[in-house]
Amino acid sequence: MERPIISFDYAIKDILRDKANFDVLSGFLTELLEKPVTVQEVLESEGNPTLPTTVAGKAGKAGQARKVANTGKVSRLDLKAKIDDGEIAIFEIQYFDKVDFMGKILFNTCKAVVEQVSTGEKFDVQKVYSINISWYGLDAEEEYVFAANLTEFKGIHFDEVIPFSQNLDPNSNAPKNIHPEYFLILPKNFLTEEERKKKNSKNKDFVPKKPTKTKFDEWVYVLKNSAVKSEFTAAGIQAAGEKLNLLKMTPQQRADYEADKQAMATKKTELQTAELKGEKRGCEEGREEGRIEGEAIGLEKEKEKAVIRGHNKGHSIDTIAEFTELSTEQIIKILKENGLKFEV
């Protein structure tokens, strides 16, 4: 049995910010990070402040200055949460193909690190988990969850390592890994075993590679299908089925939700239309280029035949050059390629 729920991408921007629903987020992170996680609070990303800069004016009265605003780039996160031990989890959801998506991931992660440190204070940096849910495939063929992190520096000349960790607490000897950890989740790539078999049913030689199953697979299923199965046991997932139950929304909540999904569908249609128009233009331009190229090749072949005919009739190379408008070098090349003897 399945319960239809509000899509996770919509819930994370609104419903899951409510403290009463932190158990859903905590369960999601517990299974993804494979350790017990408790969401303590949802934070607001500070963004980049506008810093006024005084620049000496060259015109006008001496000493006159003008202010120039440094409007730093701002990228708002879909959700930023403080979890156990002060660590940070940031969520970014990408609906459509974006050429600078990786740059955006790096920017948001670095910003989440920078925002932890006040001017003049020690670099007491807590680990940041960057969780990125993408609704396009990023050229992945089968995998649906990717992870990346840097845990240590490795010696180039000797077999030594230095952990990428620190601990500013003098009463503790346990260093903490502080380098950000990145996750890419591609829900559309997720297939059940039955779906994988059906997809490759026409390929008789296909040997399905069974992915290592984890509890987080149940969460990926939820991301893809906006439904919770009664047999799911992943942390927080049944709470999601209860608290994000589509059937329990008020009429106004349902109207807002449907409006959001409709706006997203419209945007998707607009992008697909633009893409198709671009493909059509590309095909038309390609056909025109092909026609021109074909004509050029045809003309070249005709001139080659004319050179051979002129040679067979005993005309000199200079005479052939005159009526074909080819250079002497081009004519000699054609004669050589066709195994014809000639005098220069």
PyMOL commands that set and color helices and strands:
alter all, ss='L'
color gray80, all
select helices_A, chain A and resi 8-11+15-17+19-33+84-86+101-114+187-189+193-199+216-225+237-243+246-248+251-312+317-324+328-337
alter helices_A, ss='H'
color red, helices_A
select strands_A, chain A and resi 2-4+41-43+51-56+65-70+79-82+88-94+128-134+145-149+152-154+161-163+165-166+176-177+181-185+227-229
alter strands_A, ss='S'
color yellow, strands_A
deselect
rebuild
show_as cartoon
